[in-house]
Structures are given as structure tokens and as C-alpha cells.
């Protein structure tokens, strides 16, 4: 198990969240000192977290989270996660890892290659980039700073649970998110199942 340095809370501020569909929730936003990657990651504490909170690691997606891109499922997953975590009590970590860690410009370059027929992982490889460059050490630091040692993880991605366990956190259960297919993202969702074993119902993800 790696010996990672402790992070500490830097500031806490209450922010009312309002979504386009009318849903609203109040969140406590927490910033941190001492994160190993030096990025400005953010924790949203929602509801009344108990001893085993519901936690989501949500990687930043400007195109999906802000602009509503239908090429991924990030925006709907973020909206769903806020409501589910607020209802039970827990933490959403908003991680500045655009494009599975390759950055916004590279992600858009990968989109151009996907338009030529490559899947999302093949496109990264064609650019000489990792299929998934995300490292969740900072996430483990953030959870530690918030006093979270055991959690249920809201995710379809087994790598997130595996990395957190390797970093010393007790992931009691991995809770699946919803499935949000569109005509534009079904190939992307199928690639996540086939390439990185995301727990999505493959039979439902058809191009038709």
C-alpha cells in the first residue's frame, strides 16, 4: 500500500446548486492543501454523510458537464450523482482530469479520430496517449482529509474501486450509475464495456 502524504481542507463554502431540469440541492464545496498532483480538485459534500458515505469520483468534462454534449454520458451522470448522493449523504469529488486525464485539446483531437471510425481508446492510442491516464491518489487524499475511510462508490468503472482500495480506502460496495445512451454516444459506451469492463448492460447499447 503506498505511503501518500496527507492533504488538509483549505476552505469550505456553502453553494446552492440549481440544474436546468429544476432539481436543486445545497452543497458544501471544499478545497484542499497538499494534493500530490497540484490540481484544483473539488469536493462537494451533499446531504448528511454517515459513517459509510456514498462517493462518486467524477472526472471533469467541459463538453458534457457544461455544454451538454451528447457524445458522452458525463453530464447526465453528474446530475444523477448529485441527487443520489444528496438523498443518502456523501461526497462528490470533481476531479480536474479532462478526457480521462489527457486534457481538453487532446480529447477533441481524439474526437476527430473517432469521427473517422476509431473508438475512444483507439483514438487515444493513435495520438500516442494512454487509454486512461487518471490517477486517483489525490482523490484518496481528499477523502482522507474529509475523514472518509470506508465508502460505497457510485461508479460503473472497476478501476476506480481498485485504485482506491490500493490506496488504503475500504470500498464496501460499488453502486452502478444509470445508463444514458444517445444516438451519439452508444459506440463510446460499448467501448467502455468491451475495453475497460465497465458494468453497463451491453445488450441495451445497440447502434439502432
C-alpha positions, 0 to 999 in steps of 0.5 A: 500500500503506498505511503501518500502524504496527507492533504488538509481542507483549505476552505469550505463554502456553502453553494446552492446548486440549481440544474436546468431540469429544476432539481436543486440541492445545497452543497458544501464545496471544499478545497484542499492543501497538499494534493500530490498532483497540484490540481484544483480538485473539488469536493462537494459534500451533499446531504448528511454523510454517515459513517459509510458515505456514498462517493462518486469520483467524477472526472471533469468534462467541459463538453458534457458537464457544461455544454451538454454534449451528447457524445458522452454520458458525463453530464447526465451522470453528474446530475444523477450523482448529485441527487443520489448522493444528496438523498443518502449523504456523501461526497462528490469529488470533481476531479480536474482530469479532462478526457480521462486525464489527457486534457481538453485539446487532446480529447477533441483531437481524439474526437476527430479520430473517432469521427473517422471510425476509431473508438475512444481508446483507439483514438487515444492510442493513435495520438500516442496517449494512454487509454486512461491516464487518471490517477486517483491518489489525490482523490484518496487524499481528499477523502482522507482529509474529509475523514472518509475511510470506508465508502460505497462508490457510485461508479460503473468503472472497476478501476476506480474501486481498485485504485482506491482500495490500493490506496488504503480506502475500504470500498464496501460496495460499488453502486452502478450509475444509470445508463444514458445512451444517445444516438451519439454516444452508444459506440463510446459506451460499448467501448467502455464495456468491451475495453475497460469492463465497465458494468453497463448492460451491453445488450441495451447499447445497440447502434439502432 
